[in-house]
Amino acid sequence: MPLTAVAGLVGTLLALLRDEGATHVGCAHDRVIRSFRNGLWPGYKTEAGVPPDLLAQFPVAEEAIVALGIPLWPMVELEADDALATAAARFAGDPAVEQVLVCTPDKDLAQVVRGGRVVLRDRRRDLTYDETGVREKWGVPPATIPDWLALVGDAADGFPGIPGFGAVTAAAVLAAFGSLEGVRDMPPDGWPPTVRGAPRLAATLRDRWADALLFRDLATLRLDAPLPERTAEDLRWRGADAGAWEAFCDRWELPGLRRRPHRWREA
């Protein structure tokens, strides 16, 4: 079967380690696409629309990550984003850690940013967001990202948000009032003057209040993913195991990847 996605993943991970100087690393993976959130909202993302040849590469991708010597966090009930959020919270508190870089373009991970210690790295666009960067990009502090997503929705995750609330409007009211509850409890005449149709939007939020709370729950990342690593030292990358890596390449007929790792684990 085609394994282009696996080869691309290997190249990305090795570039992170070789070119960007990552010393300690963990890789979160959705073993299945559905999660507990599908039981909360029927429209939440599923494997529908994902090409079958891509889904077939999921288990091979896990093998590649392990063969490279990178700790793997495969999620089933939770999602990969929950694993990343858990890791960020756990290892940011380790005194041996200088900085945690969460490498993903997903905006929901902006909620885990903490000052300049936990930052969001979008490698595709070569952008890094600290807490100031999150405020500049989305108009709200990291902790308010779930409230913002509840209002504007998240097409990638399959929930629509509250009708009438675009990104700018949601940012304006949340910046002014701090939370969904703050927006709901403020009379429309107290809303920022830049927000048009405040009475209509306020009425819509009240009518769809249960949905707003549900969407915020969907957008709020869990911090209790089952990660076995407890300290930063558990995440130190010591290189790929030569025997395991070569066996992986032989099993899946990937001779072009045999010599790709730039560091080998010492016996």
C-alpha positions as CSV (number, residue, x, y, z in Angstrom):
1,M,0.0,0.0,0.0
2,P,1.2,3.6,-0.4
3,L,3.1,4.9,2.5
4,T,3.8,8.5,1.5
5,A,2.2,9.9,4.6
6,V,4.4,7.7,6.8
7,A,7.5,8.9,4.9
8,G,6.4,12.5,5.3
9,L,5.9,12.0,9.0
10,V,9.4,10.5,9.4
11,G,10.9,13.4,7.5
12,T,9.0,15.9,9.7
13,L,10.0,14.3,13.0
14,L,13.7,14.0,11.9
15,A,13.8,17.6,10.8
16,L,12.5,18.7,14.2
17,L,15.3,16.7,15.9
18,R,18.1,17.5,13.4
19,D,17.4,21.1,12.2
20,E,15.4,22.6,15.1
21,G,17.4,21.2,17.9
22,A,14.7,19.4,19.9
23,T,16.3,17.4,22.6
24,H,13.3,16.0,24.4
25,V,10.2,15.0,22.4
26,G,6.9,13.1,22.6
27,C,4.5,12.4,19.7
28,A,0.7,12.3,20.2
29,H,-1.3,10.2,17.8
30,D,-5.0,9.6,17.2
31,R,-5.1,5.8,17.1
32,V,-8.7,6.2,16.0
33,I,-10.4,9.4,15.0
34,R,-13.5,9.1,17.1
35,S,-13.3,10.0,20.8
36,F,-15.5,10.6,23.8
37,R,-16.5,13.9,22.3
38,N,-18.5,12.0,19.6
39,G,-20.8,10.9,22.4
40,L,-21.4,14.6,23.4
41,W,-22.1,16.1,20.0
42,P,-23.4,14.0,17.0
43,G,-21.6,16.2,14.5
44,Y,-18.2,15.9,16.0
45,K,-15.4,14.8,13.6
46,T,-15.2,11.2,12.5
47,E,-13.3,9.2,10.0
48,A,-15.9,10.1,7.3
49,G,-14.1,11.7,4.4
50,V,-10.6,10.5,5.4
51,P,-9.2,8.6,2.4
52,P,-9.0,4.9,3.2
53,D,-5.3,4.7,2.1
54,L,-4.5,7.4,4.7
55,L,-6.4,5.6,7.5
56,A,-4.5,2.4,6.6
57,Q,-1.2,4.1,7.3
58,F,-2.1,5.0,10.9
59,P,-0.7,1.8,12.5
60,V,2.4,2.0,10.3
61,A,2.9,5.6,11.4
62,E,2.9,4.4,15.1
63,E,5.5,1.7,14.3
64,A,7.7,4.4,12.7
65,I,7.5,6.7,15.7
66,V,8.4,3.9,18.1
67,A,11.3,2.7,15.8
68,L,12.7,6.2,15.8
69,G,12.9,6.0,19.6
70,I,10.3,8.7,20.2
71,P,7.8,8.2,23.0
72,L,4.4,7.6,21.5
73,W,1.1,8.7,23.0
74,P,-1.6,6.9,21.1
75,M,-5.1,8.1,22.0
76,V,-8.4,6.2,21.8
77,E,-11.0,7.6,24.2
78,L,-9.2,11.0,24.3
79,E,-7.6,12.8,21.3
80,A,-4.0,13.6,20.4
81,D,-4.7,17.2,21.3
82,D,-5.6,16.1,24.9
83,A,-2.2,14.3,25.1
84,L,-0.4,17.4,24.0
85,A,-2.2,19.5,26.5
86,T,-1.5,17.0,29.3
87,A,2.2,16.9,28.4
88,A,2.5,20.7,28.2
89,A,0.9,21.1,31.6
90,R,3.0,18.3,33.1
91,F,6.5,19.2,31.8
92,A,6.2,23.0,32.0
93,G,6.3,22.4,35.8
94,D,9.6,20.5,35.5
95,P,12.5,22.7,36.7
96,A,14.7,21.0,34.2
97,V,12.6,22.4,31.3
98,E,13.5,25.7,29.7
99,Q,10.6,25.8,27.3
100,V,7.8,23.6,26.0
101,L,7.1,23.9,22.3
102,V,3.7,22.4,21.2
103,C,4.2,21.7,17.5
104,T,0.8,21.9,15.8
105,P,-1.1,24.3,13.6
106,D,-4.4,23.5,15.5
107,K,-5.7,26.7,17.1
108,D,-7.4,24.9,19.9
109,L,-3.9,24.2,21.4
110,A,-3.5,27.9,21.9
111,Q,-5.3,27.4,25.2
112,V,-2.2,25.6,26.7
113,V,0.1,28.6,26.0
114,R,1.6,30.0,29.2
115,G,3.6,33.2,28.9
116,G,6.8,32.4,27.1
117,R,7.3,29.0,28.8
118,V,4.7,27.0,26.9
119,V,4.4,28.3,23.3
120,L,2.6,27.1,20.2
121,R,4.8,26.4,17.2
122,D,3.3,26.3,13.7
123,R,6.2,24.8,11.7
124,R,4.4,25.0,8.4
125,R,4.1,28.8,8.6
126,D,7.3,29.2,10.7
127,L,5.3,31.0,13.4
128,T,5.6,30.7,17.2
129,Y,2.9,32.1,19.5
130,D,3.6,33.0,23.1
131,E,0.9,34.5,25.3
132,T,1.2,37.9,23.7
133,G,1.1,36.3,20.3
134,V,-2.1,34.4,21.1
135,R,-3.8,37.6,22.2
136,E,-2.7,39.4,19.0
137,K,-3.8,36.5,16.7
138,W,-7.1,35.5,18.3
139,G,-8.0,38.6,20.3
140,V,-8.3,36.7,23.6
141,P,-5.9,35.2,26.2
142,P,-5.1,31.5,26.0
143,A,-7.4,30.5,28.8
144,T,-10.4,32.0,26.9
145,I,-9.7,30.1,23.7
146,P,-12.4,27.5,24.5
147,D,-15.0,30.3,25.1
148,W,-14.0,31.8,21.7
149,L,-14.3,28.5,19.9
150,A,-17.7,27.9,21.5
151,L,-18.9,31.1,19.9
152,V,-17.2,30.9,16.5
153,G,-17.2,27.1,16.1
154,D,-14.5,24.8,14.8
155,A,-15.1,23.4,11.4
156,A,-12.2,21.0,11.7
157,D,-13.8,19.4,14.8
158,G,-17.3,19.6,13.5
159,F,-19.2,22.0,15.8
160,P,-20.8,25.1,14.4
161,G,-20.6,27.7,17.1
162,I,-23.4,30.3,17.8
163,P,-25.0,31.9,14.8
164,G,-24.0,35.5,14.2
165,F,-20.7,35.3,16.2
166,G,-17.7,35.7,13.9
167,A,-14.1,35.7,15.1
168,V,-13.9,39.5,15.5
169,T,-17.2,39.8,17.4
170,A,-16.5,36.9,19.7
171,A,-13.0,38.3,20.5
172,A,-14.5,41.8,21.2
173,V,-17.1,40.6,23.7
174,L,-14.9,38.1,25.4
175,A,-12.1,40.6,25.7
176,A,-14.6,42.9,27.3
177,F,-16.4,40.5,29.6
178,G,-14.0,37.6,30.1
179,S,-16.1,34.5,29.5
180,L,-19.3,33.1,28.1
181,E,-21.0,33.8,31.4
182,G,-19.8,37.4,31.3
183,V,-21.2,37.9,27.8
184,R,-24.5,36.4,28.7
185,D,-25.0,38.5,31.9
186,M,-24.1,41.8,30.3
187,P,-27.1,43.8,28.9
188,P,-26.7,44.5,25.2
189,D,-26.4,48.2,25.8
190,G,-23.2,47.5,27.7
191,W,-21.5,45.6,24.8
192,P,-18.6,47.2,22.9
193,P,-19.8,49.8,20.5
194,T,-18.0,48.1,17.6
195,V,-20.3,45.1,17.9
196,R,-23.3,45.4,15.6
197,G,-26.6,43.9,16.4
198,A,-25.9,43.4,20.1
199,P,-29.5,42.8,21.1
200,R,-30.0,40.1,18.4
201,L,-26.7,38.4,19.3
202,A,-27.5,38.5,23.1
203,A,-30.9,36.9,22.4
204,T,-29.3,34.2,20.3
205,L,-26.7,33.4,23.0
206,R,-29.5,33.1,25.6
207,D,-31.5,30.9,23.3
208,R,-28.5,28.7,22.5
209,W,-26.9,28.8,25.9
210,A,-26.9,25.0,26.3
211,D,-25.1,24.7,23.0
212,A,-22.6,27.3,23.9
213,L,-21.7,25.4,27.1
214,L,-21.5,22.1,25.2
215,F,-19.2,23.6,22.5
216,R,-16.9,25.1,25.2
217,D,-16.7,21.6,26.8
218,L,-15.8,20.1,23.4
219,A,-13.1,22.7,22.8
220,T,-11.6,22.4,26.3
221,L,-8.7,20.1,26.2
222,R,-8.2,17.4,28.9
223,L,-5.2,17.4,31.1
224,D,-5.5,13.8,32.3
225,A,-4.3,11.8,29.3
226,P,-2.5,8.6,30.3
227,L,1.1,9.5,29.6
228,P,3.7,7.1,31.2
229,E,6.5,9.7,31.1
230,R,6.7,11.7,34.3
231,T,9.9,13.8,34.0
232,A,11.6,15.6,31.2
233,E,14.4,13.1,31.2
234,D,11.9,10.4,30.2
235,L,11.5,12.3,26.9
236,R,15.2,12.7,26.0
237,W,15.8,11.5,22.5
238,R,18.8,9.2,22.4
239,G,18.5,8.3,18.7
240,A,16.8,5.6,16.7
241,D,17.5,2.0,17.5
242,A,19.4,0.7,14.4
243,G,18.0,-2.8,14.5
244,A,14.4,-1.8,15.1
245,W,14.6,0.9,12.4
246,E,16.1,-1.3,9.8
247,A,13.6,-4.0,10.6
248,F,10.8,-1.5,10.2
249,C,12.1,-0.3,6.8
250,D,12.5,-3.9,5.6
251,R,9.0,-5.0,6.8
252,W,7.3,-2.2,5.0
253,E,9.7,-2.1,2.0
254,L,10.9,1.5,2.6
255,P,14.6,1.2,1.6
256,G,14.9,5.0,1.1
257,L,14.3,5.6,4.8
258,R,17.0,3.2,6.1
259,R,19.7,5.8,6.4
260,R,17.5,8.8,7.2
261,P,18.0,8.9,11.0
262,H,21.0,11.1,11.8
263,R,21.6,9.6,15.2
264,W,21.6,6.1,16.5
265,R,20.9,4.9,20.0
266,E,24.0,3.6,21.8
267,A,23.8,0.0,22.9
